[in-house]
Amino acid sequence: MPAPVRRSGLQQEVVNLYRQCFRAARLKPEANRPHFHAFIRMQFRKHSDVKQRDFSTIEYLLRIGKRQLDTYSSPGIQDVTV
């Protein structure tokens, strides 16, 4: 078995946010889940060009992502458009 990947604290925060987003999407209506999955992937890929050492930008994007997660986790939000 290969050794586990070692990640910095910030990298782990990004991975955790990504997982939380997909977990929150599981609570949405089944017909709309693919829209949420596409939206999540699009948001993360949009910022995939941020340098690994650009800590302030990564922290800023994490704050925005957590706010979006709180917003889209709301039971009133049933669908998103990509």
PDB file of N, CA, C and O in Angstrom:
ATOM      1  N   MET A   1       0.840  -1.174   0.000  1.00  0.00           N
ATOM      2  CA  MET A   1       0.000   0.000   0.000  1.00  0.00           C
ATOM      3  C   MET A   1       0.888   1.241   0.000  1.00  0.00           C
ATOM      4  O   MET A   1       1.837   1.316   0.780  1.00  0.00           O
ATOM      5  N   PRO A   2       0.595   2.220  -0.865  1.00  0.00           N
ATOM      6  CA  PRO A   2       1.436   3.423  -0.928  1.00  0.00           C
ATOM      7  C   PRO A   2       1.297   4.262   0.345  1.00  0.00           C
ATOM      8  O   PRO A   2       0.284   4.214   1.042  1.00  0.00           O
ATOM      9  N   ALA A   3       2.336   5.020   0.614  1.00  0.00           N
ATOM     10  CA  ALA A   3       2.321   5.890   1.791  1.00  0.00           C
ATOM     11  C   ALA A   3       1.246   6.963   1.617  1.00  0.00           C
ATOM     12  O   ALA A   3       1.010   7.418   0.498  1.00  0.00           O
ATOM     13  N   PRO A   4       0.591   7.376   2.710  1.00  0.00           N
ATOM     14  CA  PRO A   4      -0.432   8.421   2.602  1.00  0.00           C
ATOM     15  C   PRO A   4       0.183   9.745   2.162  1.00  0.00           C
ATOM     16  O   PRO A   4       1.338  10.043   2.469  1.00  0.00           O
ATOM     17  N   VAL A   5      -0.591  10.514   1.452  1.00  0.00           N
ATOM     18  CA  VAL A   5      -0.128  11.811   0.964  1.00  0.00           C
ATOM     19  C   VAL A   5      -0.029  12.774   2.139  1.00  0.00           C
ATOM     20  O   VAL A   5      -0.958  12.897   2.937  1.00  0.00           O
ATOM     21  N   ARG A   6       1.100  13.451   2.235  1.00  0.00           N
ATOM     22  CA  ARG A   6       1.281  14.442   3.296  1.00  0.00           C
ATOM     23  C   ARG A   6       0.865  15.794   2.744  1.00  0.00           C
ATOM     24  O   ARG A   6       1.346  16.229   1.697  1.00  0.00           O
ATOM     25  N   ARG A   7      -0.031  16.449   3.460  1.00  0.00           N
ATOM     26  CA  ARG A   7      -0.518  17.757   3.022  1.00  0.00           C
ATOM     27  C   ARG A   7      -0.254  18.780   4.116  1.00  0.00           C
ATOM     28  O   ARG A   7      -0.226  18.458   5.304  1.00  0.00           O
ATOM     29  N   SER A   8      -0.063  20.025   3.682  1.00  0.00           N
ATOM     30  CA  SER A   8       0.059  21.110   4.654  1.00  0.00           C
ATOM     31  C   SER A   8      -1.313  21.374   5.255  1.00  0.00           C
ATOM     32  O   SER A   8      -2.318  20.854   4.770  1.00  0.00           O
ATOM     33  N   GLY A   9      -1.356  22.168   6.293  1.00  0.00           N
ATOM     34  CA  GLY A   9      -2.627  22.496   6.935  1.00  0.00           C
ATOM     35  C   GLY A   9      -3.591  23.182   5.988  1.00  0.00           C
ATOM     36  O   GLY A   9      -4.789  22.897   5.992  1.00  0.00           O
ATOM     37  N   LEU A  10      -3.068  24.084   5.177  1.00  0.00           N
ATOM     38  CA  LEU A  10      -3.901  24.819   4.229  1.00  0.00           C
ATOM     39  C   LEU A  10      -4.429  23.893   3.135  1.00  0.00           C
ATOM     40  O   LEU A  10      -5.591  23.988   2.741  1.00  0.00           O
ATOM     41  N   GLN A  11      -3.577  23.004   2.650  1.00  0.00           N
ATOM     42  CA  GLN A  11      -4.013  22.038   1.639  1.00  0.00           C
ATOM     43  C   GLN A  11      -5.125  21.156   2.205  1.00  0.00           C
ATOM     44  O   GLN A  11      -6.100  20.861   1.515  1.00  0.00           O
ATOM     45  N   GLN A  12      -4.975  20.742   3.447  1.00  0.00           N
ATOM     46  CA  GLN A  12      -5.986  19.894   4.075  1.00  0.00           C
ATOM     47  C   GLN A  12      -7.301  20.651   4.232  1.00  0.00           C
ATOM     48  O   GLN A  12      -8.373  20.064   4.086  1.00  0.00           O
ATOM     49  N   GLU A  13      -7.229  21.944   4.528  1.00  0.00           N
ATOM     50  CA  GLU A  13      -8.445  22.755   4.631  1.00  0.00           C
ATOM     51  C   GLU A  13      -9.184  22.804   3.302  1.00  0.00           C
ATOM     52  O   GLU A  13     -10.411  22.719   3.265  1.00  0.00           O
ATOM     53  N   VAL A  14      -8.439  22.940   2.213  1.00  0.00           N
ATOM     54  CA  VAL A  14      -9.056  22.987   0.882  1.00  0.00           C
ATOM     55  C   VAL A  14      -9.731  21.650   0.572  1.00  0.00           C
ATOM     56  O   VAL A  14     -10.862  21.622   0.088  1.00  0.00           O
ATOM     57  N   VAL A  15      -9.043  20.553   0.850  1.00  0.00           N
ATOM     58  CA  VAL A  15      -9.611  19.222   0.604  1.00  0.00           C
ATOM     59  C   VAL A  15     -10.852  19.018   1.467  1.00  0.00           C
ATOM     60  O   VAL A  15     -11.853  18.478   0.995  1.00  0.00           O
ATOM     61  N   ASN A  16     -10.796  19.444   2.722  1.00  0.00           N
ATOM     62  CA  ASN A  16     -11.948  19.297   3.611  1.00  0.00           C
ATOM     63  C   ASN A  16     -13.146  20.111   3.124  1.00  0.00           C
ATOM     64  O   ASN A  16     -14.281  19.638   3.179  1.00  0.00           O
ATOM     65  N   LEU A  17     -12.897  21.331   2.648  1.00  0.00           N
ATOM     66  CA  LEU A  17     -13.982  22.148   2.112  1.00  0.00           C
ATOM     67  C   LEU A  17     -14.610  21.475   0.896  1.00  0.00           C
ATOM     68  O   LEU A  17     -15.832  21.456   0.753  1.00  0.00           O
ATOM     69  N   TYR A  18     -13.772  20.925   0.022  1.00  0.00           N
ATOM     70  CA  TYR A  18     -14.260  20.220  -1.172  1.00  0.00           C
ATOM     71  C   TYR A  18     -15.171  19.057  -0.763  1.00  0.00           C
ATOM     72  O   TYR A  18     -16.244  18.871  -1.337  1.00  0.00           O
ATOM     73  N   ARG A  19     -14.745  18.292   0.215  1.00  0.00           N
ATOM     74  CA  ARG A  19     -15.552  17.159   0.685  1.00  0.00           C
ATOM     75  C   ARG A  19     -16.847  17.623   1.339  1.00  0.00           C
ATOM     76  O   ARG A  19     -17.904  17.027   1.128  1.00  0.00           O
ATOM     77  N   GLN A  20     -16.764  18.680   2.129  1.00  0.00           N
ATOM     78  CA  GLN A  20     -17.965  19.210   2.776  1.00  0.00           C
ATOM     79  C   GLN A  20     -18.993  19.661   1.743  1.00  0.00           C
ATOM     80  O   GLN A  20     -20.195  19.477   1.930  1.00  0.00           O
ATOM     81  N   CYS A  21     -18.513  20.247   0.665  1.00  0.00           N
ATOM     82  CA  CYS A  21     -19.421  20.704  -0.393  1.00  0.00           C
ATOM     83  C   CYS A  21     -20.170  19.519  -1.000  1.00  0.00           C
ATOM     84  O   CYS A  21     -21.379  19.595  -1.221  1.00  0.00           O
ATOM     85  N   PHE A  22     -19.465  18.441  -1.265  1.00  0.00           N
ATOM     86  CA  PHE A  22     -20.122  17.269  -1.849  1.00  0.00           C
ATOM     87  C   PHE A  22     -21.051  16.590  -0.839  1.00  0.00           C
ATOM     88  O   PHE A  22     -22.079  16.030  -1.219  1.00  0.00           O
ATOM     89  N   ARG A  23     -20.691  16.638   0.434  1.00  0.00           N
ATOM     90  CA  ARG A  23     -21.592  16.085   1.452  1.00  0.00           C
ATOM     91  C   ARG A  23     -22.874  16.907   1.530  1.00  0.00           C
ATOM     92  O   ARG A  23     -23.965  16.353   1.668  1.00  0.00           O
ATOM     93  N   ALA A  24     -22.743  18.225   1.442  1.00  0.00           N
ATOM     94  CA  ALA A  24     -23.922  19.094   1.476  1.00  0.00           C
ATOM     95  C   ALA A  24     -24.794  18.857   0.242  1.00  0.00           C
ATOM     96  O   ALA A  24     -26.019  18.946   0.320  1.00  0.00           O
ATOM     97  N   ALA A  25     -24.169  18.558  -0.885  1.00  0.00           N
ATOM     98  CA  ALA A  25     -24.937  18.306  -2.120  1.00  0.00           C
ATOM     99  C   ALA A  25     -25.785  17.050  -1.987  1.00  0.00           C
ATOM    100  O   ALA A  25     -26.820  16.928  -2.643  1.00  0.00           O
ATOM    101  N   ARG A  26     -25.356  16.114  -1.145  1.00  0.00           N
ATOM    102  CA  ARG A  26     -26.137  14.891  -0.933  1.00  0.00           C
ATOM    103  C   ARG A  26     -27.480  15.162  -0.269  1.00  0.00           C
ATOM    104  O   ARG A  26     -28.391  14.339  -0.348  1.00  0.00           O
ATOM    105  N   LEU A  27     -27.605  16.310   0.381  1.00  0.00           N
ATOM    106  CA  LEU A  27     -28.845  16.654   1.068  1.00  0.00           C
ATOM    107  C   LEU A  27     -29.855  17.333   0.144  1.00  0.00           C
ATOM    108  O   LEU A  27     -30.990  17.593   0.544  1.00  0.00           O
ATOM    109  N   LYS A  28     -29.449  17.615  -1.070  1.00  0.00           N
ATOM    110  CA  LYS A  28     -30.321  18.273  -2.043  1.00  0.00           C
ATOM    111  C   LYS A  28     -31.141  17.232  -2.799  1.00  0.00           C
ATOM    112  O   LYS A  28     -30.809  16.046  -2.779  1.00  0.00           O
ATOM    113  N   PRO A  29     -32.219  17.672  -3.472  1.00  0.00           N
ATOM    114  CA  PRO A  29     -33.023  16.709  -4.238  1.00  0.00           C
ATOM    115  C   PRO A  29     -32.165  15.961  -5.253  1.00  0.00           C
ATOM    116  O   PRO A  29     -31.277  16.536  -5.882  1.00  0.00           O
ATOM    117  N   GLU A  30     -32.444  14.684  -5.397  1.00  0.00           N
ATOM    118  CA  GLU A  30     -31.618  13.821  -6.248  1.00  0.00           C
ATOM    119  C   GLU A  30     -31.518  14.328  -7.682  1.00  0.00           C
ATOM    120  O   GLU A  30     -30.467  14.205  -8.309  1.00  0.00           O
ATOM    121  N   ALA A  31     -32.589  14.890  -8.199  1.00  0.00           N
ATOM    122  CA  ALA A  31     -32.592  15.378  -9.582  1.00  0.00           C
ATOM    123  C   ALA A  31     -31.649  16.569  -9.765  1.00  0.00           C
ATOM    124  O   ALA A  31     -31.157  16.807 -10.868  1.00  0.00           O
ATOM    125  N   ASN A  32     -31.399  17.314  -8.693  1.00  0.00           N
ATOM    126  CA  ASN A  32     -30.573  18.524  -8.785  1.00  0.00           C
ATOM    127  C   ASN A  32     -29.119  18.305  -8.369  1.00  0.00           C
ATOM    128  O   ASN A  32     -28.293  19.204  -8.532  1.00  0.00           O
ATOM    129  N   ARG A  33     -28.803  17.158  -7.849  1.00  0.00           N
ATOM    130  CA  ARG A  33     -27.434  16.902  -7.376  1.00  0.00           C
ATOM    131  C   ARG A  33     -26.377  17.067  -8.464  1.00  0.00           C
ATOM    132  O   ARG A  33     -25.316  17.629  -8.189  1.00  0.00           O
ATOM    133  N   PRO A  34     -26.627  16.595  -9.701  1.00  0.00           N
ATOM    134  CA  PRO A  34     -25.604  16.813 -10.736  1.00  0.00           C
ATOM    135  C   PRO A  34     -25.298  18.292 -10.971  1.00  0.00           C
ATOM    136  O   PRO A  34     -24.169  18.645 -11.313  1.00  0.00           O
ATOM    137  N   HIS A  35     -26.300  19.159 -10.788  1.00  0.00           N
ATOM    138  CA  HIS A  35     -26.064  20.603 -10.939  1.00  0.00           C
ATOM    139  C   HIS A  35     -25.124  21.098  -9.846  1.00  0.00           C
ATOM    140  O   HIS A  35     -24.210  21.880 -10.105  1.00  0.00           O
ATOM    141  N   PHE A  36     -25.360  20.634  -8.620  1.00  0.00           N
ATOM    142  CA  PHE A  36     -24.495  21.030  -7.510  1.00  0.00           C
ATOM    143  C   PHE A  36     -23.078  20.493  -7.708  1.00  0.00           C
ATOM    144  O   PHE A  36     -22.102  21.202  -7.458  1.00  0.00           O
ATOM    145  N   HIS A  37     -22.965  19.239  -8.159  1.00  0.00           N
ATOM    146  CA  HIS A  37     -21.636  18.652  -8.387  1.00  0.00           C
ATOM    147  C   HIS A  37     -20.872  19.436  -9.446  1.00  0.00           C
ATOM    148  O   HIS A  37     -19.687  19.721  -9.277  1.00  0.00           O
ATOM    149  N   ALA A  38     -21.545  19.783 -10.533  1.00  0.00           N
ATOM    150  CA  ALA A  38     -20.896  20.558 -11.600  1.00  0.00           C
ATOM    151  C   ALA A  38     -20.492  21.937 -11.083  1.00  0.00           C
ATOM    152  O   ALA A  38     -19.414  22.432 -11.412  1.00  0.00           O
ATOM    153  N   PHE A  39     -21.348  22.556 -10.280  1.00  0.00           N
ATOM    154  CA  PHE A  39     -21.056  23.884  -9.730  1.00  0.00           C
ATOM    155  C   PHE A  39     -19.841  23.831  -8.811  1.00  0.00           C
ATOM    156  O   PHE A  39     -18.970  24.698  -8.880  1.00  0.00           O
ATOM    157  N   ILE A  40     -19.783  22.824  -7.957  1.00  0.00           N
ATOM    158  CA  ILE A  40     -18.654  22.673  -7.026  1.00  0.00           C
ATOM    159  C   ILE A  40     -17.352  22.505  -7.803  1.00  0.00           C
ATOM    160  O   ILE A  40     -16.364  23.185  -7.526  1.00  0.00           O
ATOM    161  N   ARG A  41     -17.357  21.605  -8.768  1.00  0.00           N
ATOM    162  CA  ARG A  41     -16.140  21.371  -9.562  1.00  0.00           C
ATOM    163  C   ARG A  41     -15.723  22.629 -10.308  1.00  0.00           C
ATOM    164  O   ARG A  41     -14.538  22.953 -10.375  1.00  0.00           O
ATOM    165  N   MET A  42     -16.702  23.339 -10.872  1.00  0.00           N
ATOM    166  CA  MET A  42     -16.400  24.557 -11.622  1.00  0.00           C
ATOM    167  C   MET A  42     -15.751  25.601 -10.719  1.00  0.00           C
ATOM    168  O   MET A  42     -14.779  26.247 -11.111  1.00  0.00           O
ATOM    169  N   GLN A  43     -16.291  25.768  -9.501  1.00  0.00           N
ATOM    170  CA  GLN A  43     -15.745  26.763  -8.581  1.00  0.00           C
ATOM    171  C   GLN A  43     -14.309  26.433  -8.176  1.00  0.00           C
ATOM    172  O   GLN A  43     -13.463  27.325  -8.107  1.00  0.00           O
ATOM    173  N   PHE A  44     -14.035  25.168  -7.911  1.00  0.00           N
ATOM    174  CA  PHE A  44     -12.674  24.793  -7.516  1.00  0.00           C
ATOM    175  C   PHE A  44     -11.715  24.877  -8.703  1.00  0.00           C
ATOM    176  O   PHE A  44     -10.577  25.316  -8.543  1.00  0.00           O
ATOM    177  N   ARG A  45     -12.148  24.471  -9.865  1.00  0.00           N
ATOM    178  CA  ARG A  45     -11.265  24.527 -11.049  1.00  0.00           C
ATOM    179  C   ARG A  45     -10.991  25.953 -11.483  1.00  0.00           C
ATOM    180  O   ARG A  45      -9.926  26.248 -12.026  1.00  0.00           O
ATOM    181  N   LYS A  46     -11.952  26.844 -11.247  1.00  0.00           N
ATOM    182  CA  LYS A  46     -11.785  28.245 -11.632  1.00  0.00           C
ATOM    183  C   LYS A  46     -10.563  28.855 -10.946  1.00  0.00           C
ATOM    184  O   LYS A  46      -9.915  29.751 -11.489  1.00  0.00           O
ATOM    185  N   HIS A  47     -10.261  28.362  -9.763  1.00  0.00           N
ATOM    186  CA  HIS A  47      -9.140  28.915  -8.988  1.00  0.00           C
ATOM    187  C   HIS A  47      -7.977  27.936  -8.868  1.00  0.00           C
ATOM    188  O   HIS A  47      -7.142  28.071  -7.974  1.00  0.00           O
ATOM    189  N   SER A  48      -7.919  26.967  -9.749  1.00  0.00           N
ATOM    190  CA  SER A  48      -6.854  25.965  -9.667  1.00  0.00           C
ATOM    191  C   SER A  48      -5.489  26.526 -10.059  1.00  0.00           C
ATOM    192  O   SER A  48      -4.466  25.882  -9.827  1.00  0.00           O
ATOM    193  N   ASP A  49      -5.465  27.716 -10.649  1.00  0.00           N
ATOM    194  CA  ASP A  49      -4.193  28.312 -11.064  1.00  0.00           C
ATOM    195  C   ASP A  49      -3.522  29.108  -9.940  1.00  0.00           C
ATOM    196  O   ASP A  49      -2.437  29.653 -10.145  1.00  0.00           O
ATOM    197  N   VAL A  50      -4.136  29.184  -8.774  1.00  0.00           N
ATOM    198  CA  VAL A  50      -3.539  29.900  -7.645  1.00  0.00           C
ATOM    199  C   VAL A  50      -2.295  29.143  -7.190  1.00  0.00           C
ATOM    200  O   VAL A  50      -2.323  27.926  -7.007  1.00  0.00           O
ATOM    201  N   LYS A  51      -1.224  29.872  -7.016  1.00  0.00           N
ATOM    202  CA  LYS A  51       0.041  29.258  -6.614  1.00  0.00           C
ATOM    203  C   LYS A  51      -0.056  28.676  -5.206  1.00  0.00           C
ATOM    204  O   LYS A  51      -0.736  29.227  -4.341  1.00  0.00           O
ATOM    205  N   GLN A  52       0.621  27.575  -4.993  1.00  0.00           N
ATOM    206  CA  GLN A  52       0.587  26.867  -3.717  1.00  0.00           C
ATOM    207  C   GLN A  52       1.128  27.727  -2.574  1.00  0.00           C
ATOM    208  O   GLN A  52       0.733  27.542  -1.423  1.00  0.00           O
ATOM    209  N   ARG A  53       2.004  28.641  -2.873  1.00  0.00           N
ATOM    210  CA  ARG A  53       2.617  29.498  -1.847  1.00  0.00           C
ATOM    211  C   ARG A  53       1.882  30.827  -1.653  1.00  0.00           C
ATOM    212  O   ARG A  53       2.305  31.651  -0.842  1.00  0.00           O
ATOM    213  N   ASP A  54       0.792  31.042  -2.383  1.00  0.00           N
ATOM    214  CA  ASP A  54       0.030  32.290  -2.268  1.00  0.00           C
ATOM    215  C   ASP A  54      -0.990  32.136  -1.142  1.00  0.00           C
ATOM    216  O   ASP A  54      -2.188  31.994  -1.384  1.00  0.00           O
ATOM    217  N   PHE A  55      -0.488  32.167   0.098  1.00  0.00           N
ATOM    218  CA  PHE A  55      -1.290  31.854   1.267  1.00  0.00           C
ATOM    219  C   PHE A  55      -2.460  32.804   1.463  1.00  0.00           C
ATOM    220  O   PHE A  55      -3.562  32.364   1.790  1.00  0.00           O
ATOM    221  N   SER A  56      -2.240  34.097   1.268  1.00  0.00           N
ATOM    222  CA  SER A  56      -3.317  35.060   1.518  1.00  0.00           C
ATOM    223  C   SER A  56      -4.478  34.839   0.548  1.00  0.00           C
ATOM    224  O   SER A  56      -5.640  34.924   0.946  1.00  0.00           O
ATOM    225  N   THR A  57      -4.178  34.560  -0.710  1.00  0.00           N
ATOM    226  CA  THR A  57      -5.237  34.305  -1.689  1.00  0.00           C
ATOM    227  C   THR A  57      -5.980  33.018  -1.355  1.00  0.00           C
ATOM    228  O   THR A  57      -7.206  32.965  -1.449  1.00  0.00           O
ATOM    229  N   ILE A  58      -5.246  31.987  -0.967  1.00  0.00           N
ATOM    230  CA  ILE A  58      -5.885  30.708  -0.622  1.00  0.00           C
ATOM    231  C   ILE A  58      -6.785  30.881   0.593  1.00  0.00           C
ATOM    232  O   ILE A  58      -7.903  30.366   0.612  1.00  0.00           O
ATOM    233  N   GLU A  59      -6.310  31.600   1.609  1.00  0.00           N
ATOM    234  CA  GLU A  59      -7.131  31.833   2.798  1.00  0.00           C
ATOM    235  C   GLU A  59      -8.382  32.635   2.451  1.00  0.00           C
ATOM    236  O   GLU A  59      -9.467  32.355   2.962  1.00  0.00           O
ATOM    237  N   TYR A  60      -8.229  33.627   1.584  1.00  0.00           N
ATOM    238  CA  TYR A  60      -9.369  34.433   1.137  1.00  0.00           C
ATOM    239  C   TYR A  60     -10.386  33.551   0.404  1.00  0.00           C
ATOM    240  O   TYR A  60     -11.585  33.639   0.665  1.00  0.00           O
ATOM    241  N   LEU A  61      -9.910  32.709  -0.502  1.00  0.00           N
ATOM    242  CA  LEU A  61     -10.807  31.828  -1.251  1.00  0.00           C
ATOM    243  C   LEU A  61     -11.476  30.802  -0.336  1.00  0.00           C
ATOM    244  O   LEU A  61     -12.630  30.436  -0.559  1.00  0.00           O
ATOM    245  N   LEU A  62     -10.769  30.341   0.684  1.00  0.00           N
ATOM    246  CA  LEU A  62     -11.370  29.431   1.658  1.00  0.00           C
ATOM    247  C   LEU A  62     -12.515  30.114   2.409  1.00  0.00           C
ATOM    248  O   LEU A  62     -13.566  29.512   2.628  1.00  0.00           O
ATOM    249  N   ARG A  63     -12.305  31.371   2.802  1.00  0.00           N
ATOM    250  CA  ARG A  63     -13.373  32.101   3.495  1.00  0.00           C
ATOM    251  C   ARG A  63     -14.595  32.259   2.595  1.00  0.00           C
ATOM    252  O   ARG A  63     -15.727  32.064   3.038  1.00  0.00           O
ATOM    253  N   ILE A  64     -14.363  32.611   1.337  1.00  0.00           N
ATOM    254  CA  ILE A  64     -15.470  32.750   0.390  1.00  0.00           C
ATOM    255  C   ILE A  64     -16.163  31.407   0.197  1.00  0.00           C
ATOM    256  O   ILE A  64     -17.392  31.337   0.179  1.00  0.00           O
ATOM    257  N   GLY A  65     -15.385  30.353   0.054  1.00  0.00           N
ATOM    258  CA  GLY A  65     -15.948  29.022  -0.146  1.00  0.00           C
ATOM    259  C   GLY A  65     -16.794  28.574   1.028  1.00  0.00           C
ATOM    260  O   GLY A  65     -17.859  27.986   0.839  1.00  0.00           O
ATOM    261  N   LYS A  66     -16.333  28.844   2.237  1.00  0.00           N
ATOM    262  CA  LYS A  66     -17.100  28.457   3.431  1.00  0.00           C
ATOM    263  C   LYS A  66     -18.402  29.243   3.505  1.00  0.00           C
ATOM    264  O   LYS A  66     -19.438  28.702   3.893  1.00  0.00           O
ATOM    265  N   ARG A  67     -18.348  30.526   3.131  1.00  0.00           N
ATOM    266  CA  ARG A  67     -19.569  31.333   3.109  1.00  0.00           C
ATOM    267  C   ARG A  67     -20.554  30.796   2.073  1.00  0.00           C
ATOM    268  O   ARG A  67     -21.753  30.707   2.333  1.00  0.00           O
ATOM    269  N   GLN A  68     -20.032  30.436   0.886  1.00  0.00           N
ATOM    270  CA  GLN A  68     -20.897  29.865  -0.145  1.00  0.00           C
ATOM    271  C   GLN A  68     -21.485  28.538   0.308  1.00  0.00           C
ATOM    272  O   GLN A  68     -22.653  28.252   0.047  1.00  0.00           O
ATOM    273  N   LEU A  69     -20.684  27.733   0.981  1.00  0.00           N
ATOM    274  CA  LEU A  69     -21.173  26.451   1.491  1.00  0.00           C
ATOM    275  C   LEU A  69     -22.321  26.679   2.461  1.00  0.00           C
ATOM    276  O   LEU A  69     -23.335  25.984   2.392  1.00  0.00           O
ATOM    277  N   ASP A  70     -22.178  27.648   3.370  1.00  0.00           N
ATOM    278  CA  ASP A  70     -23.257  27.956   4.308  1.00  0.00           C
ATOM    279  C   ASP A  70     -24.519  28.394   3.565  1.00  0.00           C
ATOM    280  O   ASP A  70     -25.629  27.985   3.908  1.00  0.00           O
ATOM    281  N   THR A  71     -24.334  29.224   2.552  1.00  0.00           N
ATOM    282  CA  THR A  71     -25.478  29.717   1.779  1.00  0.00           C
ATOM    283  C   THR A  71     -26.168  28.587   1.040  1.00  0.00           C
ATOM    284  O   THR A  71     -27.388  28.444   1.123  1.00  0.00           O
ATOM    285  N   TYR A  72     -25.404  27.787   0.320  1.00  0.00           N
ATOM    286  CA  TYR A  72     -26.001  26.737  -0.504  1.00  0.00           C
ATOM    287  C   TYR A  72     -26.450  25.533   0.315  1.00  0.00           C
ATOM    288  O   TYR A  72     -27.195  24.695  -0.193  1.00  0.00           O
ATOM    289  N   SER A  73     -26.020  25.426   1.561  1.00  0.00           N
ATOM    290  CA  SER A  73     -26.467  24.340   2.426  1.00  0.00           C
ATOM    291  C   SER A  73     -27.865  24.618   2.968  1.00  0.00           C
ATOM    292  O   SER A  73     -28.519  23.720   3.497  1.00  0.00           O
ATOM    293  N   SER A  74     -28.310  25.834   2.839  1.00  0.00           N
ATOM    294  CA  SER A  74     -29.633  26.209   3.327  1.00  0.00           C
ATOM    295  C   SER A  74     -30.716  25.356   2.681  1.00  0.00           C
ATOM    296  O   SER A  74     -30.674  25.125   1.472  1.00  0.00           O
ATOM    297  N   PRO A  75     -31.686  24.882   3.464  1.00  0.00           N
ATOM    298  CA  PRO A  75     -32.752  24.056   2.904  1.00  0.00           C
ATOM    299  C   PRO A  75     -33.576  24.773   1.830  1.00  0.00           C
ATOM    300  O   PRO A  75     -34.203  24.128   0.990  1.00  0.00           O
ATOM    301  N   GLY A  76     -33.573  26.099   1.862  1.00  0.00           N
ATOM    302  CA  GLY A  76     -34.336  26.874   0.873  1.00  0.00           C
ATOM    303  C   GLY A  76     -33.725  26.835  -0.514  1.00  0.00           C
ATOM    304  O   GLY A  76     -34.425  27.065  -1.500  1.00  0.00           O
ATOM    305  N   ILE A  77     -32.445  26.552  -0.612  1.00  0.00           N
ATOM    306  CA  ILE A  77     -31.757  26.473  -1.902  1.00  0.00           C
ATOM    307  C   ILE A  77     -31.927  25.049  -2.417  1.00  0.00           C
ATOM    308  O   ILE A  77     -31.410  24.104  -1.822  1.00  0.00           O
ATOM    309  N   GLN A  78     -32.643  24.896  -3.508  1.00  0.00           N
ATOM    310  CA  GLN A  78     -32.930  23.567  -4.059  1.00  0.00           C
ATOM    311  C   GLN A  78     -32.127  23.260  -5.308  1.00  0.00           C
ATOM    312  O   GLN A  78     -31.950  22.093  -5.657  1.00  0.00           O
ATOM    313  N   ASP A  79     -31.626  24.312  -6.003  1.00  0.00           N
ATOM    314  CA  ASP A  79     -30.922  24.081  -7.266  1.00  0.00           C
ATOM    315  C   ASP A  79     -29.970  25.224  -7.546  1.00  0.00           C
ATOM    316  O   ASP A  79     -30.152  26.330  -7.035  1.00  0.00           O
ATOM    317  N   VAL A  80     -28.960  24.965  -8.351  1.00  0.00           N
ATOM    318  CA  VAL A  80     -28.043  25.993  -8.821  1.00  0.00           C
ATOM    319  C   VAL A  80     -27.928  25.863 -10.326  1.00  0.00           C
ATOM    320  O   VAL A  80     -28.158  24.796 -10.894  1.00  0.00           O
ATOM    321  N   THR A  81     -27.571  26.955 -10.955  1.00  0.00           N
ATOM    322  CA  THR A  81     -27.333  26.906 -12.395  1.00  0.00           C
ATOM    323  C   THR A  81     -25.853  27.154 -12.636  1.00  0.00           C
ATOM    324  O   THR A  81     -25.230  27.972 -11.959  1.00  0.00           O
ATOM    325  N   VAL A  82     -25.314  26.458 -13.580  1.00  0.00           N
ATOM    326  CA  VAL A  82     -23.874  26.540 -13.865  1.00  0.00           C
ATOM    327  C   VAL A  82     -23.631  27.517 -14.979  1.00  0.00           C
ATOM    328  O   VAL A  82     -22.484  27.733 -15.372  1.00  0.00           O
TER     329      VAL A  82
END
